[in-house]
């Protein structure tokens, strides 16, 4: 067969040359242009699913791989004897016969059989075995590479997913934290608002309560005053009526026998006493001229104490209370008739000060008639007042005889009723006064308790505020002390030890080379120079010990001979300090006090120390001093050296600050690196935990899938043996005769619905069946026929066009199979077993 002229392979499609096809549809040959195989490597594909199997054609296998078919090998196409080339000796080629006249027909002799070559057969088998082993090894290596690539992709995907989840979690945490902070602020604002509202409501309630109590108190006082006025009017009217009745009774002529009189002021409302009925009284003496009853002279009452009301014309009742006319009281009118509570303290006599049971004090003025014990005075007007008994004249005692009974006083019902009314009103008035007094006392006690509670609350609040201020002051002082200690430690670490001063030696006659150039020695600081005879200006400005500022004991230290240093501090001689000797040279921290410095000024450093500035140092004269007088170094050179030393100290302090800052920065970097490392470890643990959880979940799903498949296979086996329930019921329904009435079971709606199979499936697998199927069994159902082959599954889904179920069912089947394959492949990779072929 003459080979066709093959075209070039499409880009990215491997080429198979020297190919031939097996009966199962697969192709074998030499491959080139593939990233997974070596050039010229012999391969065998899956069965061809699409494309024309011919030279120059592009085919697609059942697994989805595409190949370009180059030149076919010998014995290609169906592939018959090429597989066994060399198994037997190849037959010699038959030469073409020369054209001649056809001979006479005769019987043809049989061709000799090829001779069997055992060595060639053995070599062929070895080659085949080696080729199969090579192919299997390459396939295993390819699968291993694919598994590693899949695992690498999975790890990258998991890592990307973890990073994405971590970022999402961090963002969510930030949002939650912001939300919590907002909630806290809102809760604090709500709580503050509630506290304010509660305080305002409490104040309003207290104000309303006070207002209500005051209103009730005013109403009670008004009612009590009204009752008092009404009672007073009634009392005055009753007194006027009683006086009128007494006057009318006094105007009537006496009806008693002459010479008889009422022997005693005691009486009974309903009959005389037993003593009066049985007592024998001698006859009265003859009448004598009546004498005036002796009038008791009132005591000279002293004046009432300040603020104590006076009761005049008073008399006392048997219960201990006193009645009379009051004066000097802010609660009653002048001359108003009152009745007190029972007397608890004091002498009930004219000029005495008494205290009632309710605590009121009164001064007793002149007593009224019938005062003191107060017997008949209470019932004046109830009966006619008895006539005064004249004093009997002295005479000889007459003969004893039985005295006649004295006539009973005439009963006056009107006076008794008026008296009872007066007593009832007086009692009601007294009870009302007592109730009002108790109400006032209760309100006063409640007001005192409220004031005490409010004062206690204010005191506690002030104490709490004071405690908070003290704590705040303590914290501020502690922070200030710590800052001062840190500054002092830093300054002490930066400052260099001061060299000891050398003795102030000098030369009267230095050498010539020293006259021209006399630098101070480098190892020691320059000797202090001074002038034996300073100029007059300096004599006047040089401070003497008497000119130094006095140091107040217990006050801040004083710095004399001071000057401002380069760092903003003060340098000079200190006196009055507990930490330094008087006259010792010191340098302070930078001064925090603003403004120009002057003598006598109080300054404060940044560390919190306070100093008083004494005399200021005089300005140094360039070239002056004792050294200049004798040709030595002047004060200007010393000032320059001091300035250089100050700059060196500043530079050293700056270097130390930089070193400390660098150390702090390094410590922060180490802490940050440690924190990041801990976070990475935490993320790694979380990823491992999540990975383990995912693996556990995957294992559970695989176990559930295998259990479901096992149950399904078992059910299939039962159904194949005729043990399905629906098969039995179907058989029973078919046994019903044409003229027999079917049982009610077969017309039951549930049974009818159970026979409606919207998904009808069946399995049939055979190498000769590429595809097969049938239609749906119900109008709104689908029919699914499927076959299971090595490396592939075939499904045939059928449904009515109007339902649109076919593409949907095909998609869902593919999706379910893909998920099962991914699940089983992941399990195989995790357990290290071979890749699943599902």
Residue pairs with C-beta under 8 A, 6 or more apart in sequence:
3 55
3 71
3 72
4 54
4 55
4 56
5 56
6 55
6 56
6 69
6 70
6 71
7 56
9 15
9 33
9 58
9 68
9 70
10 58
10 68
13 33
13 58
13 66
13 67
13 68
14 31
14 32
14 33
14 34
14 37
14 67
14 68
15 31
15 32
15 33
15 67
15 68
15 69
15 70
16 27
16 29
16 30
16 31
16 43
16 45
16 67
16 68
16 69
16 70
17 29
17 30
17 32
17 70
17 71
18 29
18 30
18 70
18 71
18 72
18 73
19 27
19 28
19 29
19 30
19 69
19 70
19 72
19 73
19 76
20 27
20 28
20 29
20 72
20 73
20 75
20 76
20 77
20 79
20 82
21 27
21 48
21 53
21 76
21 77
21 78
21 79
22 28
22 79
23 78
23 79
24 47
24 767
25 47
25 48
26 44
26 45
26 46
26 47
26 48
26 61
27 44
27 45
27 48
27 53
27 59
27 67
27 69
28 42
28 43
28 44
28 45
29 42
29 43
29 73
30 40
30 41
30 42
30 43
31 37
31 39
31 40
31 41
31 42
31 43
31 67
32 39
32 40
33 39
36 142
36 145
37 43
37 138
37 142
41 138
42 131
42 134
42 135
43 135
43 138
44 135
45 61
45 65
45 67
46 61
46 62
46 63
46 65
46 791
47 61
47 62
48 59
48 60
48 61
48 62
49 60
49 61
49 62
50 59
50 60
51 57
51 58
51 59
51 60
52 59
53 59
53 69
54 69
55 69
55 70
55 71
55 72
56 68
56 69
56 70
57 68
57 69
58 66
58 67
58 68
58 69
59 66
59 67
59 69
60 66
61 67
62 791
62 792
63 791
63 792
73 82
74 82
75 81
75 82
75 83
75 85
76 82
84 124
86 117
86 120
86 121
86 123
86 124
87 117
87 120
87 121
87 124
88 114
88 115
88 116
88 117
88 120
89 114
89 115
89 116
89 117
89 120
90 114
91 114
143 835
147 829
147 835
150 825
150 829
151 829
154 826
154 829
158 687
158 691
159 687
162 683
162 686
162 687
162 690
166 683
206 450
213 443
213 446
217 439
217 440
217 443
220 436
220 439
221 436
223 432
224 432
224 433
224 436
227 428
227 429
227 432
228 332
228 429
228 433
231 425
231 426
231 428
231 429
232 336
232 337
234 421
234 422
234 425
235 337
235 422
235 425
235 426
236 337
238 418
238 421
238 422
241 418
242 380
242 381
242 415
242 418
243 381
245 381
245 412
245 414
245 415
246 380
246 381
246 384
246 385
249 384
249 385
250 384
250 385
254 387
255 407
256 407
257 407
258 287
259 284
259 287
260 284
260 404
260 406
260 407
261 386
261 387
261 389
261 406
262 386
262 389
262 406
262 409
263 276
263 281
263 406
264 276
265 375
265 376
265 386
266 273
266 375
267 273
267 383
267 408
267 409
269 411
269 416
271 408
272 405
272 406
272 408
276 405
276 406
277 405
279 403
280 400
280 401
280 402
280 403
281 403
282 397
282 398
282 399
282 400
282 401
282 403
283 398
283 401
283 403
284 392
285 392
285 393
285 395
286 393
286 395
287 390
288 390
288 391
288 392
288 393
290 388
290 390
291 390
291 391
293 388
298 350
298 366
298 367
299 349
299 350
299 351
299 366
300 351
301 350
301 351
301 364
301 365
301 366
302 351
304 310
304 328
304 353
304 363
304 365
305 353
305 363
308 328
308 353
308 361
308 362
308 363
309 326
309 327
309 328
309 329
309 332
309 362
309 363
310 326
310 327
310 328
310 362
310 363
310 364
310 365
311 322
311 324
311 325
311 326
311 338
311 340
311 362
311 363
311 364
311 365
312 324
312 325
312 326
312 327
312 365
312 366
313 324
313 325
313 365
313 366
313 367
313 368
314 322
314 323
314 324
314 325
314 364
314 365
314 367
314 368
314 371
315 322
315 323
315 324
315 367
315 368
315 369
315 370
315 371
315 372
315 374
315 377
316 322
316 343
316 348
316 371
316 372
316 373
316 374
317 323
317 374
317 378
318 374
319 342
320 342
320 343
321 339
321 340
321 341
321 342
321 343
321 356
322 339
322 340
322 343
322 348
322 354
322 362
322 364
323 337
323 338
323 339
323 340
324 337
324 338
324 365
324 368
325 335
325 336
325 337
325 338
326 332
326 334
326 335
326 336
326 337
326 338
326 362
327 334
327 335
328 334
332 338
339 426
339 429
339 430
340 356
340 360
340 362
341 356
341 357
341 358
341 360
341 430
341 434
342 356
342 357
343 354
343 355
343 356
343 357
344 355
344 356
344 357
345 354
345 355
346 352
346 353
346 354
346 355
347 354
348 354
348 364
349 364
350 364
350 365
350 366
350 367
351 363
351 364
351 365
352 363
352 364
353 361
353 362
353 363
353 364
354 361
354 362
354 364
355 361
356 362
358 434
358 437
368 377
369 377
370 376
370 377
370 380
371 377
379 419
381 415
381 418
381 419
382 412
382 415
382 416
382 419
383 409
383 410
383 411
383 412
383 415
384 409
384 410
384 412
386 409
480 608
483 607
484 607
484 608
484 609
487 589
487 606
487 607
488 607
490 656
490 657
490 660
491 589
491 653
493 656
494 649
494 652
494 653
494 656
495 649
496 649
496 652
499 524
499 525
501 525
501 527
501 528
502 524
502 525
502 527
503 527
504 527
504 528
504 529
504 530
505 527
506 527
506 626
506 627
506 630
506 632
507 514
507 630
507 632
508 630
510 518
510 630
510 631
510 632
514 631
515 631
518 631
518 632
518 633
520 526
520 527
520 633
520 637
520 641
525 641
526 633
526 637
526 638
526 641
528 638
529 625
529 626
529 627
529 628
529 632
529 633
529 634
529 635
529 638
530 625
530 626
531 538
531 624
531 625
531 626
531 628
531 629
532 626
532 629
533 629
534 542
534 624
535 621
535 624
538 618
538 621
538 624
541 618
542 618
543 560
543 561
543 615
547 615
548 558
548 560
548 575
548 614
548 615
549 558
549 560
549 599
549 600
549 612
549 614
549 615
551 557
551 558
551 575
551 576
551 612
552 576
553 576
555 576
555 612
556 576
556 602
556 610
556 611
556 612
557 574
557 575
557 576
557 577
557 580
557 611
557 612
558 574
558 575
558 576
558 611
558 612
558 613
558 614
559 570
559 572
559 573
559 574
559 575
559 586
559 588
559 611
559 612
559 613
559 614
560 572
560 573
560 574
560 575
560 614
560 615
561 572
561 573
561 614
561 615
561 616
561 617
562 570
562 571
562 572
562 573
562 613
562 614
562 615
562 616
562 617
563 570
563 571
563 572
563 616
563 617
564 570
564 571
564 597
565 571
565 587
565 646
566 643
566 646
566 647
566 650
567 590
567 646
567 650
568 590
568 591
569 587
569 588
569 589
569 590
569 591
569 605
570 587
570 588
570 591
570 597
570 603
570 611
570 613
571 585
571 586
571 587
571 588
572 585
572 586
572 614
572 617
573 583
573 584
573 585
573 586
574 580
574 582
574 583
574 584
574 585
574 586
574 611
575 582
575 583
575 614
576 582
580 586
588 605
588 609
588 611
589 605
589 606
589 607
589 609
590 605
590 606
591 597
591 603
591 604
591 605
591 606
592 604
592 605
592 606
593 601
593 602
593 603
593 604
597 603
597 613
598 613
598 616
599 613
599 614
599 615
599 616
600 612
600 613
600 614
601 612
601 613
602 610
602 611
602 612
602 613
603 610
603 611
603 612
603 613
604 610
605 611
620 635
620 636
620 638
620 639
621 634
621 635
621 636
622 634
622 635
622 636
623 634
623 635
623 636
624 634
624 635
625 634
625 635
626 632
627 633
627 634
627 635
628 634
628 635
695 830
698 823
698 826
698 827
698 830
699 827
701 823
702 823
702 824
702 827
705 820
705 823
705 824
718 724
719 727
726 754
726 755
729 745
729 751
733 742
733 746
736 742
736 743
736 746
745 751
756 778
756 781
757 777
757 778
757 781
758 778
758 780
758 781
758 782
759 781
759 782
759 784
760 774
760 776
760 777
760 781
760 782
760 783
760 784
761 783
761 784
761 785
761 786
762 774
762 784
762 785
762 786
763 785
763 786
763 787
763 788
764 772
764 785
764 787
765 787
765 788
765 789
766 787
769 787
770 794
771 787
771 794
771 796
772 785
772 787
772 796
773 783
773 785
773 796
773 798
774 783
774 785
774 798
775 783
775 798
776 782
776 783
776 798
776 799
776 800
777 783
779 800
780 800
780 803
781 799
781 805
782 797
782 798
782 799
782 805
782 806
782 809
783 796
783 797
783 798
783 799
784 795
784 796
784 797
784 798
784 809
784 813
785 795
785 796
785 798
786 793
786 794
786 795
786 796
787 793
787 794
790 837
791 837
793 817
795 810
795 813
797 805
797 806
797 809
797 810
797 813
798 806
799 805
799 806
799 809
817 838
820 838
821 836
821 838
824 836
824 838
825 835
825 836
827 836
828 834
828 835
828 836
829 835
